[in-house]
């Protein structure tokens, strides 16, 4: 299972992403399916609300604070060699939709023992 979280870092960015919400979520879903080669029912995309109150002033001054973070988490360790290709694809596709948005992409492995089991 791969979970994708769209984490806007301000209410303004949150509103921009929400305006294109389905397109943005479909973009991430498609990139994940095509690059990682996993089935549709193993991908969940979520758009979150901004919980960021402020950034450290030095990050703002250095202009390194992101507008949004895209966080991908999977328990499929065999996919790790594809993470860079996924990041490259997502940055390219996202930039086409939100060309002036500062973006960070995080891809991580989660421990399989932390997954839910349906009874």
C-alpha positions as CSV (number, residue, x, y, z in Angstrom):
1,X,0.0,0.0,0.0
2,X,1.2,3.5,-0.8
3,X,-0.2,6.5,1.0
4,X,0.3,9.9,-0.5
5,X,-0.3,13.0,1.6
6,X,-0.5,16.5,0.1
7,X,0.6,18.8,2.9
8,X,0.0,22.5,2.1
9,X,2.0,24.9,4.3
10,X,-0.3,27.8,4.3
11,X,-4.0,28.5,3.9
12,X,-3.4,30.3,0.6
13,X,-1.6,27.3,-0.9
14,X,-4.2,25.0,0.5
15,X,-6.9,27.0,-1.3
16,X,-4.9,26.8,-4.6
17,X,-4.4,23.1,-4.4
18,X,-8.1,22.6,-3.4
19,X,-9.2,24.5,-6.5
20,X,-7.4,21.8,-8.6
21,X,-7.9,19.1,-6.0
22,X,-9.0,16.2,-8.3
23,X,-6.5,17.1,-10.9
24,X,-3.7,17.3,-8.4
25,X,-4.7,14.0,-6.7
26,X,-5.1,12.2,-10.1
27,X,-1.6,13.5,-11.1
28,X,0.0,11.9,-8.0
29,X,-2.1,8.7,-8.3
30,X,-1.2,8.2,-12.0
31,X,2.5,9.0,-11.4
32,X,2.6,6.5,-8.5
33,X,0.8,3.8,-10.5
34,X,3.0,4.2,-13.6
35,X,6.4,4.6,-11.9
36,X,6.0,2.1,-9.1
37,X,3.8,-0.3,-11.1
38,X,1.4,-1.0,-8.3
39,X,-2.3,-1.7,-8.6
40,X,-4.9,1.1,-8.3
41,X,-6.3,-0.4,-5.1
42,X,-2.9,-0.1,-3.4
43,X,-2.7,3.8,-3.7
44,X,-4.4,6.3,-1.4
45,X,-4.1,10.0,-2.0
46,X,-5.1,12.5,0.7
47,X,-5.2,16.3,0.6
48,X,-4.6,17.7,4.1
49,X,-5.4,21.1,5.6
50,X,-2.5,23.4,6.5
51,X,-1.4,23.0,10.1
52,X,1.6,25.2,9.7
53,X,1.5,28.3,12.0
54,X,4.9,29.7,11.0
55,X,8.3,28.9,9.6
56,X,11.6,29.6,11.3
57,X,12.7,33.1,10.1
58,X,16.0,31.9,8.8
59,X,14.2,29.4,6.4
60,X,12.0,32.3,5.2
61,X,14.9,34.6,4.7
62,X,16.8,31.9,2.8
63,X,13.7,31.2,0.7
64,X,13.8,27.5,1.4
65,X,10.5,27.1,3.2
66,X,8.3,25.0,0.9
67,X,4.7,25.9,-0.1
68,X,3.7,22.3,0.0
69,X,5.1,18.9,0.8
70,X,4.1,15.7,-1.0
71,X,4.8,12.7,1.3
72,X,4.8,9.2,-0.1
73,X,4.9,6.3,2.3
74,X,5.0,2.6,1.4
75,X,5.7,-0.7,3.0
76,X,6.9,-2.2,-0.3
77,X,10.6,-2.3,0.3
78,X,11.3,-3.7,-3.2
79,X,10.1,-0.3,-4.7
80,X,12.9,1.7,-3.1
81,X,15.1,1.7,-6.2
82,X,12.2,3.5,-8.0
83,X,11.9,6.4,-5.5
84,X,14.1,8.8,-7.4
85,X,12.2,8.2,-10.6
86,X,9.0,8.8,-8.7
87,X,10.3,12.1,-7.3
88,X,11.5,13.3,-10.7
89,X,8.1,12.5,-12.3
90,X,6.1,14.1,-9.6
91,X,8.2,17.3,-9.6
92,X,7.8,17.6,-13.4
93,X,4.1,16.9,-13.4
94,X,3.3,19.1,-10.4
95,X,5.4,22.0,-11.8
96,X,3.2,21.8,-14.9
97,X,0.1,22.3,-12.7
98,X,1.5,24.7,-10.1
99,X,4.6,26.2,-11.8
100,X,5.4,28.8,-9.1
101,X,4.8,26.6,-6.0
102,X,7.9,25.6,-3.9
103,X,7.6,21.9,-3.4
104,X,9.3,19.2,-1.4
105,X,8.8,15.5,-2.1
106,X,9.4,12.9,0.6
107,X,9.3,9.2,-0.1
108,X,9.7,6.8,2.8
109,X,9.4,3.2,3.8
110,X,7.2,2.2,6.7
111,X,7.5,-0.9,8.7
112,X,5.1,-3.6,7.4
113,X,4.2,-4.5,11.0
114,X,2.5,-1.0,11.3
115,X,-0.1,-1.8,8.6
116,X,-3.7,-2.3,9.4
117,X,-5.3,-5.8,9.0
118,X,-9.0,-6.1,8.2
119,X,-10.8,-8.8,10.1
